Amino acid sequence: MKKDIIKKKLNKMIKKRFKVKKRNTLLSMNNLENWDSLGHLKLLSEVEQQFKIKFSNKEIPIITDEKKILSLLINKLRLKI
């Protein structure tokens, strides 16, 4: 799977989970009102299921925006950027 496809899928997942209609904005726990701790765990669980990967307990509190999730996801899928 290519990076741009992964990015689009992740973006769509985040927007759906947190009911975001904005475009061209960094999707982050800091700037989305609905992105709380429970929503964060639900999102990461969905990402794990969708991409068949697993986040460690150390990674979960660190990946709090779309860019960080994407970066870690690509590393886990062993894709070359």
C-alpha positions as CSV (number, residue, x, y, z in Angstrom):
1,M,0.0,0.0,0.0
2,K,1.4,3.4,-0.9
3,K,1.8,6.3,1.5
4,D,-0.8,8.5,-0.2
5,I,-3.4,5.8,0.0
6,I,-2.6,5.2,3.7
7,K,-2.7,9.0,4.4
8,K,-6.2,9.3,2.7
9,K,-7.6,6.3,4.7
10,L,-6.2,7.6,7.9
11,N,-7.5,11.1,7.3
12,K,-11.0,9.7,6.5
13,M,-11.0,7.6,9.6
14,I,-10.1,10.6,11.8
15,K,-12.7,12.8,10.2
16,K,-15.4,10.2,10.6
17,R,-14.5,9.4,14.2
18,F,-14.5,13.0,15.3
19,K,-17.1,14.4,12.8
20,V,-14.7,16.8,11.2
21,K,-15.9,18.7,8.1
22,K,-12.9,21.1,7.8
23,R,-10.4,20.7,5.0
24,N,-6.6,21.3,4.9
25,T,-6.1,21.4,8.7
26,L,-3.8,19.3,10.9
27,L,-6.1,16.9,12.7
28,S,-4.9,16.8,16.3
29,M,-6.0,16.1,19.8
30,N,-5.1,19.8,20.5
31,N,-7.4,21.3,17.9
32,L,-10.4,19.0,17.7
33,E,-12.9,19.4,20.5
34,N,-14.2,15.9,20.1
35,W,-10.8,14.2,20.3
36,D,-10.7,13.2,23.9
37,S,-8.9,10.3,25.6
38,L,-11.7,7.7,24.9
39,G,-12.0,8.9,21.3
40,H,-8.2,8.6,21.0
41,L,-8.3,5.0,22.1
42,K,-11.2,4.2,19.8
43,L,-9.4,5.8,16.8
44,L,-6.2,3.9,17.5
45,S,-8.1,0.6,17.8
46,E,-9.8,1.3,14.5
47,V,-6.4,2.1,12.9
48,E,-4.9,-1.2,14.3
49,Q,-7.8,-3.2,12.9
50,Q,-7.8,-1.5,9.5
51,F,-4.1,-1.8,8.9
52,K,-3.5,-5.0,10.9
53,I,-0.9,-3.5,13.2
54,K,-0.5,-3.0,17.0
55,F,0.5,0.1,18.9
56,S,2.5,-0.3,22.0
57,N,1.5,1.2,25.4
58,K,4.4,3.6,25.1
59,E,3.3,4.8,21.6
60,I,-0.4,5.4,22.4
61,P,0.0,8.7,24.4
62,I,2.6,10.1,22.0
63,I,0.7,9.8,18.7
64,T,-1.9,12.6,19.2
65,D,-2.2,14.0,15.7
66,E,-2.6,12.8,12.2
67,K,1.0,13.4,11.2
68,K,2.4,11.3,14.1
69,I,0.0,8.5,13.6
70,L,0.8,8.4,9.9
71,S,4.6,8.3,10.5
72,L,4.4,5.5,13.0
73,L,1.9,3.6,10.8
74,I,4.2,3.8,7.8
75,N,7.1,2.6,9.9
76,K,5.0,-0.3,11.2
77,L,4.0,-1.3,7.7
78,R,7.6,-1.1,6.7
79,L,7.0,1.2,3.8
80,K,9.7,3.4,2.2
81,I,8.8,7.0,2.1
